[in-house]
């Protein structure tokens, strides 16, 4: 089959370094009865090795040429191909206990993470290769410059573990930035349950949209200085000073007033 030309509009950078492929498979530790789902399989760098371990692998791929290539390489009873946009895919249709895997295109990484979070009750774990900067933001703790909306909203749903870096040279074509491999494991019990998750998302988004402002100014639409103080949140603090639990406490107070 002819060589596939990477398409910029799909953000295609294909993992080719065998050492990192082996390291990723070892970290995932796939088993025969796993319900594994690969997002954006590309040229099959992980697909083939995964099929050496799992009985059936589902893949979600938007590129029709790659879909045709995969169909010619692997039998349909082993590889189930779902052609379409992963950002619109309903992962609930595949059942519970899903193991999501993928080298996610940089141009959809954050939207894909938020989309996956919607299905956390059906997910056992996620293993993704992402831009290193994104992984650092996902795993960040309060007080740092990388701590923000992505940190809070993903840590609300998942335990985030950065496992190792993946250099740009491990891909073809090589991206301009380095990557990292990360594991997301849904919390069995939410560490800080929100009364209304939509309110939590709105409050966190508003706070970090103007992260250099104080809470008094950034969240003026949601709470007065007096209300913030009553919750133990100094009005002069900045959003990066608040923990996940702080944001949930604030969002729960806002949701309570709206009822």
N, C-alpha and C positions, 0 to 999 in steps of 0.2 A: 504494500500500500504506500502511496506517495507520502512524503514527509509533510507533517502538519505545520503550517505557518502560524505562530502565536498571534492572537488577535488582541490588539490593544483595547478595543471596546469591551472585551470580556476580562481584561486585566490578567491575561494569561502569562504566568511565569512558571515553567514546569520544573519540579524537583527532579534532579538527575543524579545527585551524589549518592552512591550506594551506601556509604558509611552512615549518612544521615537517614536514609530510608530504613536501614536496619535498626538504627537507634530509635526511630519513631515506632516501628513495629514492636520492638522490645518494650517500649514504654506503654503502648496500648495493651499488650499481652492478650491478643484476641484468642477466643476459644470457639470450638466448632458450633456450639449452640447460641452464640452471640447474635443478637439482632442488630447487625452493623449497617450503618448508612454512611456512604462516602459522599460528601458534597464537593462537586467539581472535580471529578476523577482525572480530568485531563488525559494525558497519554498513558495513564495506568501505572505510574511509578509505585503507588501504594496499593492499587487495585489487585495486581498480580500477587504480591506478597500477602495481602489480606486473604485472598482466596486460597492460599495455602493453609490457612488456619480455620476460616469460617465456612460453614456448609453453603450458606446463601448470603450474598452481599447485595444490598440495594445501593444504587448510585443515582444522584440527581445531577443532571448535566444540561446546560442550556445550548451548547454548541452542537448543531446537527451533524457536522462532520465528525466530531469526536464520538457522538452517539453511534454513528454508522461504524466507526473504527472499533469501538468496544463490542458492538454486536457481532462483528466478524472475528474478534479475538477470543471471546468467552461464550460458553453455552448459556442459553437463556434460563435454564433451570438452576444455574449457579449465580449468574449475574442478572439482576432485575434492574433494568434501566428506566428511569423516570425522566423523560425529556421535558425540560422546562426551567423556569427561574426558581432557584432555591429560596429566594426572598418571598415567593408566593406559595411555596410548597406546604401542604398540610401534613406535618409529620405525625399527627395523631392517627392518620389512616394506616400507618405501619404497625400500630400496636404499642404496647408498653415495653419498658426496659431497653430503649434505644441507645446505641452507642454511636454518636455522631463523630465523624472523622473528616478532616479535610485540610488541604492547603488553600486557605481562603484568599481570593483575590483582594488586594489591598483596597480597591475602590468600593468594595461592598462589605468590608470587615465589620464595622460598627453596626450597620443595619442588619447584617446577618446574625450577629450576636444577640441583638435585641429580638429578632424574629425567633431564634432558637429558645430564648428565655420564655417565650409564650408557651412553649411545649415542655417546660421543665418537669411537669408531673409525669410525662411519658418517657423522660430521658434518664438513663442510668449514668452516663457521663459523656463528655465531649472532649475530643483531642484535636486541637487546631494549630496549624502553623500560621502565624500572623506577623505583620510588621512589628518589630521589637518595641517600638514606641507605643503601639497599641496595647501590647501585652503588659508593658510597664504601667500603663494607665489602668488596665483591668485589675492588676494586683496591688495598686498603690494604697497606702494607708494615709489616714488624715494627717494634715500638716505639710504635705509635700506639694511641689508644683505640679506633679503628674496626677494628683488626686482630684477627681472630678465626677461628673455625671456618670460616665461609664463605670468608674470604680464603684460608686454607691449602688447603682441599679443592678449591676451584675453580682456584686457581693450580697445583695439582698436575696438573690435566688441561689447562688452557687458558692462553693468553696473554690477559690481560684489559686492554682499552683503553676507558677512559671517553672518549667522543667529544664530547658536548656536553650541556648542561642543556636541559630542556624545562619551561617554566613551567606552573603549575596551570591558568592561563587558556587553555591550548591544548586543554583537554579539556572535554567536556560530559557529565555535570555536572562542575564543577571539583572535583578532590580537595582535601583540606586541606593537602597537601604537594606540593612540587615533584618533578619526575622528572628522569631523565637517560637518555641513549641510550648503550648499551655494545656493544662487539664482543668476542666470545669466539672465539678461534681455537685448536683443539686442537694441542697440541705434537706435532710429527712424531716426536720422540723425547722421552720423559719426562725432564725435567731431573734428577729424583731418584727412580728407580724404587723402589717399596716391595716387600718380599718378600711381604707379605700386606696388601692394601689394606683389608681389614676391620679388621685390627689398627691400621693407620694411622688409620682413621676413629674407632676406639674411643679411641685415645690422644689424638687431637686434641680429640674431643668431651669427654672427661674433663677435659682440661687447661683448656679454656675454659668448662666448666660452673662452675668455681670460679676465675675468672681472677684474682681478687685474692690468691689463695693463692700461696705459693711452689711451685716445682716439687716440692720435697721432700714437701709436704703434698698438693698437687693430684694428684700421680701416685704416691702411696704404694702404690697397688694394682699398679703396673707396674714400679717401679724404686726401689731404695734410694738414699740420698744418695751412697753409695760408687759405685753403678753409674752414676748420673748424672754424677758427677765423672769417671769413667773414659771417658765419652763426650764429655768436654769441655763438659758442661752444668752450670754452677754450681747446686747445690741451692737457693740463695737467689734465683735468677732467677725471674721470673714468666713465664707462658706467652707474653705478647706480646713477650718478648725473644727468642724462638726463631724462626729462619727455617724455611721449608719444608724445607730440607735437614736442619736440626737435628731436626725432627719425624720425618722419614723415617729418619734414623740411629737415633733412639731406638726407633721402631716396628720397625725391622729387628732391633734387639737383642732386643726383647721377643718378636718372632715366632721368632727363633732359639732362645730359651729354651723356647718352647712346643712346639717340634718334638721 
